[in-house]
Amino acid sequence: MKSKTFTYCLITVLVFLLFSSFVGNDRTAAEENNVREIGTVLNSVSVPAADYGKGPNGEDWIYAVANGSPAVFNVLDAKTGERVASFPLENASGAWGVTVDPMGNVYIGTNSKASLFRYVPGADHVENLGNPIPGESFIWRLKSDDEGRIYGGTFPSGKVFQYNPETNEFRDYGQIMEGQQYARSLAVYKDKLYVGLGTNGANLVEVDIHSGNKVEIPLAEKYAKGTNVYDIDVIRDKMFARVTGSSNTILVFDLKTMKIVDEIDGANGLDVSEPGPGNLVYFIKNEELYSYDLNSLKLTPTGFNKLFSARDFGWAKFENSQYPGKTLVSIAWDGKIRHYNPITGNHQILQGQLSGQPVSIQSLTQGPNGNIFIGGYLSGGLAEFNYVTNQVTENKGLGQIEGMITHQNRLYMGIYPGGFLHSYDPNESYEIGENPVQHFSLKSQGQDRPFALKSAGNLLAIGTVPDYGQLGGALTIFDPATNDYTLHRNIVQNQSVISLAYKDGLLYGGTSVWGGLGISPTEKEAKLFVYNMDTGEKQFETIPVPGEKAISALTFDEDGNLWGLTSGILFKYDIATNQVVATKELYSMNWDSIGHLWRGGFLQFDEDGYLYGQAHGELFKINPDTLAHEVLVDDANLFAMDPDGNIYFARGHKLYQYHR
């Protein structure tokens, strides 16, 4: 009897567990059955930082980091551009800091996780030395002192650290200047660090390596009002500090007297070379390589032009008649290697053999032909997924696309940095400068990131986040027929415009209290505003959901009700009475835990009457009558829908389709 009872109970438990397994995994199974991986759609070679050194047998090598998922550290032959070795940098999307110490070891400071890596030339790996300062997410430039100690600046606290390889310890020098989040550049001179800061104005600070004492070096007002001291190089007893903003000017300091002895406008950056033959250093100015005499301060063009910024410089020996003695070597953002010989004047450009890395997806939308268009993060690029043929077409040449929209049979794209607007006709061949075409930049108006775009009748509305260190986004109205635009900055005081919706001549905008990086908000709550397209004036503004700091998405239903999403709170807004008539918290949000929010959600009604969207890493479906909330897919970012109602989302650098 006991045996039968035991057997019965065991069967019952097994049935229960089996049933529970089916019930508990029903949503997950349904998700996986409906989700299709399309894969990587954008690849790119983009080099934010590099340095130059010697291999174990005296080879001339370039050390270059390529952005990606993850970023990759490349060792290249300086003469041929061939790849000697490459290593992925764990949990890093890129690196702005690469430096070689006096022993020839290479250090890499990364972003995303702010880790410091080390490479010993000839080794079969890179070593992760860890996060120098907990809580920091970016390491900017790195430099070594004569004893091989490594220094780097950070974001978001604007700190500087030291790494001592003898003790394997980090030292935190603290925030260099109150209110500055970016310790963007630095250099070492004897027992002093010189640190360049921004974006809340430009500052230059001297730090004593031993005591940690900090002394600000005053800049003339026109430079102090700049954006950043973006680059610093110390060459013998001269310091070259490039200030960005309204102009790109290198300030040349005599470090013995701390006086500015020269000011060089139009400098492209990022670096100044070590001296070559004749005591000359080199840098790029007005897209041409120039030599500069350290004694006479004479500046001379070389004729090697149509160049942009260099990722540092090195000297190599090619030992042939065309390139005798020392040849100047540099690498550009796109991985192209430049050679210039100061004796013969010969120069050439060749492509470094960096492997293209997958590019994280930054933006999605349905284009004028119904296909899904994809913009890349940092490295940029524009890909097109044909939802009928399942083919992907990848195009190069565009920067980071923050927002996209279809308007009058063209794809309009807002591009960072510089607040650019481009448009593209997918029915015509892709050719940079012709199609897509650039319409304007809002950089001179202090705008940088065009996240929100909306078709508003015959006009196009654009909402932007301002430049680094600034508050006050803008609403811009663009007329494609005339190629003219009207910009309204601070349409909501000290807030950015991050979402837009349009109906019957009225434009509805949602804001974020955050401005550009590097400055804290002054406002406490996000607002909804109404702009009259006929009169060109703001009619009304309100706080739809008290306590919320951003309105990330807006859309209309077929009855003319406006629906909005903060970060986690959905609201329904009656435009006739200007009242919120319903709210539902979809996701909890601790606003004190985030540094900024410019884009945090998407909303779109479909023909079936349901509201679809994305927020907090989930695709969801909302019944507008009951506000019932159904999660469709986990681990999903961004949102676009094709004409068949299928939804597209991203996971890192891969595109996925949720089939409905």
RODREN-251762 format. One line per 8 residues: their letters; for each residue x, y, z of C-alpha. Coordinates in steps of 0.1 Angstrom, whole numbers, plus 5000, padded with zeros to 4 digits. Layout:
! residues N
A> X:Y:Z | ...
This chain:
! residues 660
MKSKTFTY> 5000:5000:5000 | 5028:5023:5009 | 5045:5015:4976 | 5014:5023:4956 | 5009:5055:4975 | 5045:5065:4970 | 5043:5058:4933 | 5010:5078:4930
CLITVLVF> 5026:5108:4948 | 5057:5106:4927 | 5036:5106:4895 | 5015:5135:4908 | 5046:5155:4917 | 5062:5149:4882 | 5030:5159:4865 | 5027:5190:4886
LLFSSFVG> 5064:5199:4879 | 5059:5193:4842 | 5027:5214:4841 | 5044:5241:4861 | 5073:5241:4837 | 5050:5246:4807 | 5030:5273:4825 | 5060:5291:4839
NDRTAAEE> 5079:5291:4806 | 5049:5299:4784 | 5058:5336:4780 | 5095:5328:4774 | 5088:5301:4750 | 5064:5323:4731 | 5090:5351:4729 | 5117:5328:4716
NNVREIGT> 5093:5313:4690 | 5084:5347:4678 | 5119:5363:4678 | 5142:5360:4649 | 5178:5372:4650 | 5187:5391:4619 | 5223:5397:4631 | 5250:5423:4628
VLNSVSVP> 5240:5449:4603 | 5268:5475:4607 | 5305:5471:4608 | 5331:5498:4610 | 5367:5506:4616 | 5370:5537:4639 | 5401:5545:4659 | 5396:5569:4688
AADYGKGP> 5432:5565:4701 | 5466:5552:4692 | 5503:5553:4701 | 5536:5541:4686 | 5564:5519:4699 | 5588:5491:4693 | 5582:5453:4690 | 5604:5428:4709
NGEDWIYA> 5629:5428:4679 | 5629:5465:4673 | 5599:5465:4648 | 5581:5498:4644 | 5546:5492:4656 | 5513:5512:4658 | 5490:5504:4687 | 5455:5513:4678
VANGSPAV> 5421:5506:4694 | 5391:5501:4671 | 5357:5508:4686 | 5333:5479:4687 | 5313:5453:4707 | 5338:5447:4722 | 5366:5472:4713 | 5397:5456:4699
FNVLDAKT> 5434:5465:4706 | 5454:5462:4673 | 5491:5459:4668 | 5500:5471:4633 | 5532:5472:4613 | 5539:5509:4609 | 5555:5505:4575 | 5530:5482:4558
GERVASFP> 5499:5486:4579 | 5496:5448:4583 | 5480:5435:4615 | 5506:5418:4638 | 5481:5409:4665 | 5448:5419:4679 | 5430:5414:4712 | 5394:5421:4723
LENASGAW> 5391:5445:4753 | 5366:5429:4776 | 5335:5450:4785 | 5349:5480:4765 | 5332:5498:4736 | 5362:5519:4728 | 5393:5537:4742 | 5404:5573:4741
GVTVDPMG> 5436:5566:4760 | 5466:5547:4747 | 5502:5554:4759 | 5536:5537:4758 | 5558:5538:4790 | 5596:5541:4789 | 5600:5503:4789 | 5578:5500:4758
NVYIGTNS> 5547:5486:4776 | 5514:5498:4763 | 5485:5509:4785 | 5449:5513:4773 | 5422:5532:4791 | 5387:5523:4780 | 5351:5535:4781 | 5319:5517:4792
KASLFRYV> 5336:5502:4822 | 5366:5525:4826 | 5392:5498:4828 | 5430:5500:4824 | 5446:5474:4803 | 5483:5466:4797 | 5501:5450:4768 | 5537:5438:4768
PGADHVEN> 5550:5438:4732 | 5551:5403:4719 | 5527:5389:4745 | 5498:5367:4735 | 5472:5386:4756 | 5463:5419:4772 | 5460:5422:4810 | 5430:5439:4826
LGNPIPGE> 5444:5459:4856 | 5409:5469:4867 | 5389:5500:4873 | 5411:5528:4886 | 5383:5547:4903 | 5351:5530:4912 | 5321:5548:4898 | 5339:5563:4868
SFIWRLKS> 5327:5551:4834 | 5352:5567:4810 | 5390:5570:4810 | 5401:5597:4787 | 5438:5604:4777 | 5466:5585:4793 | 5502:5595:4798 | 5533:5580:4814
DDEGRIYG> 5560:5596:4835 | 5597:5588:4833 | 5594:5561:4859 | 5566:5543:4841 | 5537:5554:4863 | 5505:5559:4843 | 5481:5588:4847 | 5446:5592:4833
GTFPSGKV> 5416:5615:4835 | 5380:5603:4840 | 5343:5610:4835 | 5318:5616:4851 | 5336:5630:4881 | 5364:5648:4864 | 5391:5629:4884 | 5427:5620:4877
FQYNPETN> 5443:5587:4888 | 5478:5573:4889 | 5487:5537:4884 | 5520:5525:4899 | 5531:5492:4882 | 5557:5485:4910 | 5530:5483:4936 | 5500:5475:4913
EFRDYGQI> 5481:5503:4931 | 5459:5531:4920 | 5459:5566:4935 | 5429:5588:4932 | 5438:5625:4930 | 5401:5634:4933 | 5380:5658:4913 | 5403:5683:4896
MEGQQYAR> 5379:5712:4896 | 5344:5715:4911 | 5317:5714:4885 | 5338:5699:4858 | 5329:5663:4849 | 5354:5658:4821 | 5392:5655:4828 | 5396:5653:4791
SLAVYKDK> 5434:5656:4785 | 5466:5655:4805 | 5504:5656:4801 | 5534:5651:4825 | 5563:5675:4830 | 5588:5666:4856 | 5568:5663:4889 | 5537:5681:4876
LYVGLGTN> 5506:5670:4857 | 5488:5694:4835 | 5451:5685:4832 | 5426:5699:4806 | 5390:5701:4817 | 5356:5709:4801 | 5326:5711:4793 | 5314:5737:4817
GANLVEVD> 5339:5762:4803 | 5375:5753:4796 | 5401:5750:4824 | 5437:5741:4827 | 5450:5729:4861 | 5485:5720:4874 | 5486:5690:4898 | 5516:5681:4919
IHSGNKVE> 5523:5644:4914 | 5535:5639:4949 | 5513:5661:4971 | 5483:5663:4949 | 5480:5701:4953 | 5461:5717:4925 | 5467:5752:4909 | 5445:5766:4881
IPLAEKYA> 5464:5781:4852 | 5443:5812:4841 | 5432:5813:4805 | 5422:5844:4786 | 5384:5849:4787 | 5379:5840:4751 | 5395:5806:4758 | 5380:5801:4793
KGTNVYDI> 5346:5803:4776 | 5356:5775:4752 | 5342:5739:4755 | 5373:5719:4765 | 5410:5719:4769 | 5408:5689:4746 | 5444:5679:4740 | 5477:5685:4759
DVIRDKMF> 5511:5676:4747 | 5544:5684:4765 | 5574:5685:4741 | 5606:5693:4759 | 5599:5726:4777 | 5569:5735:4757 | 5533:5726:4764 | 5507:5725:4736
ARVTGSSN> 5472:5728:4749 | 5443:5728:4723 | 5412:5746:4733 | 5380:5737:4715 | 5348:5757:4712 | 5343:5786:4688 | 5378:5779:4675 | 5403:5752:4677
TILVFDLK> 5434:5770:4691 | 5467:5756:4703 | 5481:5776:4732 | 5519:5772:4733 | 5533:5776:4769 | 5569:5780:4779 | 5569:5757:4809 | 5599:5775:4824
TMKIVDEI> 5580:5807:4827 | 5544:5795:4823 | 5538:5822:4797 | 5519:5817:4765 | 5544:5822:4737 | 5522:5814:4707 | 5486:5809:4697 | 5478:5787:4667
DGANGLDV> 5443:5787:4653 | 5426:5761:4631 | 5443:5731:4648 | 5426:5698:4641 | 5442:5678:4669 | 5445:5654:4685 | 5482:5655:4691 | 5516:5671:4684
SEPGPGNL> 5545:5649:4674 | 5578:5644:4692 | 5606:5664:4676 | 5621:5650:4643 | 5650:5663:4621 | 5657:5700:4626 | 5640:5702:4660 | 5607:5703:4642
VYFIKNEE> 5574:5690:4656 | 5543:5683:4635 | 5506:5686:4638 | 5475:5691:4616 | 5461:5726:4610 | 5433:5734:4586 | 5435:5698:4574 | 5471:5700:4564
LYSYDLNS> 5503:5687:4581 | 5525:5716:4594 | 5560:5716:4609 | 5567:5738:4638 | 5601:5750:4650 | 5604:5747:4688 | 5630:5775:4690 | 5618:5800:4664
LKLTPTGF> 5581:5791:4666 | 5580:5791:4628 | 5550:5773:4613 | 5554:5758:4578 | 5529:5739:4557 | 5542:5706:4543 | 5518:5703:4513 | 5505:5670:4528
NKLFSARD> 5468:5680:4530 | 5432:5669:4529 | 5438:5654:4563 | 5418:5654:4595 | 5428:5648:4631 | 5457:5624:4639 | 5457:5598:4666 | 5491:5608:4679
FGWAKFEN> 5524:5605:4659 | 5554:5583:4659 | 5588:5581:4641 | 5598:5550:4622 | 5628:5540:4600 | 5619:5526:4565 | 5654:5527:4552 | 5648:5533:4515
SQYPGKTL> 5656:5561:4491 | 5620:5575:4491 | 5618:5575:4529 | 5653:5580:4543 | 5661:5585:4579 | 5631:5590:4601 | 5596:5590:4587 | 5566:5605:4605
VSIAWDGK> 5538:5580:4611 | 5502:5587:4622 | 5468:5570:4620 | 5434:5586:4615 | 5400:5578:4628 | 5392:5556:4598 | 5423:5534:4602 | 5442:5550:4574
IRHYNPIT> 5480:5553:4581 | 5499:5583:4569 | 5536:5585:4562 | 5555:5618:4558 | 5593:5620:4552 | 5607:5654:4562 | 5638:5649:4542 | 5623:5642:4508
GNHQILQG> 5588:5655:4514 | 5574:5623:4502 | 5541:5612:4517 | 5515:5585:4513 | 5483:5570:4528 | 5476:5533:4532 | 5448:5515:4549 | 5457:5498:4582
QLSGQPVS> 5446:5462:4584 | 5422:5466:4613 | 5393:5442:4612 | 5359:5458:4610 | 5341:5456:4643 | 5304:5452:4649 | 5288:5485:4656 | 5262:5488:4684
IQSLTQGP> 5228:5500:4671 | 5218:5535:4681 | 5186:5542:4662 | 5158:5524:4642 | 5129:5535:4621 | 5107:5525:4592 | 5118:5542:4560 | 5098:5557:4531
NGNIFIGG> 5099:5523:4513 | 5088:5504:4544 | 5122:5489:4551 | 5139:5492:4584 | 5168:5517:4587 | 5194:5513:4613 | 5219:5539:4626 | 5252:5530:4644
YLSGGLAE> 5266:5542:4677 | 5298:5563:4677 | 5312:5548:4645 | 5280:5557:4627 | 5268:5543:4594 | 5234:5536:4580 | 5221:5501:4572 | 5188:5491:4555
FNYVTNQV> 5169:5459:4562 | 5146:5448:4534 | 5116:5433:4553 | 5104:5414:4521 | 5137:5399:4509 | 5155:5398:4543 | 5185:5415:4528 | 5208:5440:4546
TENKGLGQ> 5225:5468:4528 | 5253:5487:4548 | 5264:5522:4539 | 5293:5542:4553 | 5300:5579:4558 | 5273:5591:4582 | 5280:5599:4619 | 5260:5588:4649
IEGMITHQ> 5223:5590:4640 | 5204:5599:4671 | 5169:5600:4656 | 5153:5592:4622 | 5119:5598:4606 | 5102:5594:4572 | 5089:5627:4558 | 5077:5633:4522
NRLYMGIY> 5093:5601:4508 | 5127:5608:4523 | 5145:5595:4554 | 5155:5624:4576 | 5183:5618:4601 | 5195:5638:4631 | 5233:5633:4635 | 5256:5638:4665
PGGFLHSY> 5279:5656:4670 | 5270:5691:4658 | 5233:5687:4655 | 5233:5679:4617 | 5202:5672:4596 | 5206:5649:4566 | 5181:5633:4543 | 5182:5603:4520
DPNESYEI> 5161:5590:4492 | 5164:5552:4493 | 5152:5549:4457 | 5184:5566:4445 | 5220:5554:4448 | 5238:5561:4480 | 5266:5587:4476 | 5278:5609:4505
GENPVQHF> 5272:5645:4497 | 5247:5638:4470 | 5223:5613:4486 | 5222:5616:4515 | 5224:5653:4515 | 5233:5676:4544 | 5208:5703:4551 | 5223:5722:4581
SLKSQGQD> 5241:5720:4614 | 5228:5735:4647 | 5262:5736:4664 | 5264:5774:4661 | 5231:5775:4679 | 5245:5754:4708 | 5226:5722:4698 | 5242:5688:4695
RPFALKSA> 5219:5658:4696 | 5187:5656:4674 | 5168:5627:4690 | 5133:5638:4682 | 5120:5642:4647 | 5084:5645:4636 | 5066:5650:4603 | 5043:5680:4608
GNLLAIGT> 5023:5686:4576 | 5047:5699:4550 | 5073:5708:4576 | 5096:5688:4597 | 5100:5693:4635 | 5133:5685:4653 | 5139:5684:4690 | 5174:5686:4703
VPDYGQLG> 5197:5683:4733 | 5222:5711:4736 | 5260:5709:4734 | 5282:5697:4763 | 5281:5719:4794 | 5249:5737:4782 | 5213:5737:4792 | 5185:5747:4769
GALTIFDP> 5175:5724:4741 | 5156:5736:4710 | 5126:5730:4688 | 5136:5736:4651 | 5111:5738:4623 | 5125:5729:4589 | 5109:5736:4555 | 5122:5711:4529
ATNDYTLH> 5108:5732:4500 | 5130:5762:4509 | 5158:5745:4529 | 5152:5771:4556 | 5147:5765:4593 | 5135:5784:4624 | 5150:5775:4657 | 5133:5782:4691
RNIVQNQS> 5159:5776:4719 | 5146:5772:4754 | 5111:5766:4742 | 5109:5751:4777 | 5134:5769:4798 | 5166:5749:4805 | 5152:5717:4792 | 5159:5695:4761
VISLAYKD> 5132:5685:4736 | 5133:5647:4733 | 5098:5636:4720 | 5073:5650:4695 | 5038:5643:4682 | 5017:5662:4657 | 4979:5666:4650 | 4958:5692:4632
GLLYGGTS> 4984:5720:4631 | 4996:5716:4666 | 5029:5701:4677 | 5032:5684:4711 | 5066:5682:4727 | 5080:5663:4757 | 5111:5674:4775 | 5140:5662:4796
VWGGLGIS> 5154:5682:4825 | 5189:5672:4814 | 5209:5693:4789 | 5243:5683:4775 | 5268:5662:4794 | 5289:5680:4819 | 5262:5702:4835 | 5236:5695:4862
PTEKEAKL> 5199:5702:4856 | 5183:5733:4871 | 5147:5722:4866 | 5130:5695:4886 | 5102:5681:4863 | 5097:5674:4827 | 5070:5693:4807 | 5046:5688:4779
FVYNMDTG> 5042:5718:4756 | 5020:5727:4727 | 5034:5746:4697 | 5011:5762:4670 | 5026:5755:4636 | 5006:5784:4620 | 5016:5811:4644 | 5050:5798:4652
EKQFETIP> 5044:5803:4690 | 5042:5781:4720 | 5006:5780:4732 | 5008:5761:4764 | 5030:5740:4787 | 5022:5718:4817 | 5037:5691:4840 | 5017:5660:4830
VPGEKAIS> 5031:5637:4856 | 5045:5654:4887 | 5080:5642:4898 | 5090:5628:4864 | 5121:5642:4849 | 5117:5631:4812 | 5089:5624:4787 | 5105:5600:4764
ALTFDEDG> 5077:5592:4739 | 5045:5607:4726 | 5019:5593:4701 | 4982:5598:4691 | 4955:5571:4690 | 4928:5571:4663 | 4904:5590:4686 | 4928:5619:4689
NLWGLTSG> 4940:5612:4724 | 4977:5619:4732 | 4996:5591:4749 | 5029:5597:4766 | 5056:5578:4784 | 5080:5593:4810 | 5105:5566:4818 | 5081:5542:4834
ILFKYDIA> 5047:5559:4837 | 5022:5558:4808 | 4997:5586:4806 | 4967:5595:4785 | 4962:5632:4777 | 4930:5649:4765 | 4940:5676:4741 | 4906:5693:4742
TNQVVATK> 4908:5699:4780 | 4946:5698:4784 | 4942:5673:4812 | 4958:5639:4820 | 4928:5615:4821 | 4947:5582:4829 | 4980:5570:4842 | 4997:5537:4848
ELYSMNWD> 5031:5529:4862 | 5046:5503:4839 | 5081:5504:4855 | 5094:5519:4887 | 5121:5545:4883 | 5146:5559:4908 | 5155:5592:4892 | 5184:5598:4916
SIGHLWRG> 5201:5567:4902 | 5207:5580:4867 | 5230:5607:4852 | 5207:5617:4823 | 5178:5605:4802 | 5175:5617:4766 | 5157:5587:4752 | 5140:5561:4773
GFLQFDED> 5110:5548:4755 | 5089:5544:4723 | 5052:5542:4717 | 5032:5534:4685 | 4996:5524:4679 | 4989:5497:4653 | 4959:5488:4632 | 4947:5463:4658
GYLYGQAH> 4941:5492:4682 | 4967:5482:4707 | 4996:5504:4718 | 5030:5489:4714 | 5063:5502:4727 | 5096:5497:4743 | 5111:5508:4777 | 5134:5495:4804
GELFKINP> 5147:5467:4781 | 5113:5453:4772 | 5089:5453:4742 | 5054:5456:4755 | 5017:5457:4744 | 4991:5479:4761 | 4953:5475:4759 | 4943:5512:4758
DTLAHEVL> 4908:5505:4773 | 4920:5486:4803 | 4957:5496:4804 | 4966:5459:4807 | 5003:5456:4802 | 5018:5425:4784 | 5055:5420:4780 | 5064:5406:4746
VDDANLFA> 5102:5404:4747 | 5128:5409:4773 | 5163:5422:4767 | 5151:5445:4739 | 5162:5480:4731 | 5149:5506:4706 | 5117:5501:4685 | 5105:5501:4649
MDPDGNIY> 5076:5485:4631 | 5074:5474:4594 | 5042:5476:4573 | 5033:5440:4582 | 5033:5449:4619 | 5065:5431:4628 | 5085:5448:4655 | 5123:5454:4653
FARGHKLY> 5146:5459:4683 | 5183:5457:4691 | 5205:5438:4715 | 5239:5455:4713 | 5251:5453:4677 | 5225:5427:4666 | 5191:5434:4650 | 5161:5413:4659
QYHR> 5125:5409:4646 | 5095:5401:4667 | 5070:5384:4644 | 5033:5392:4651
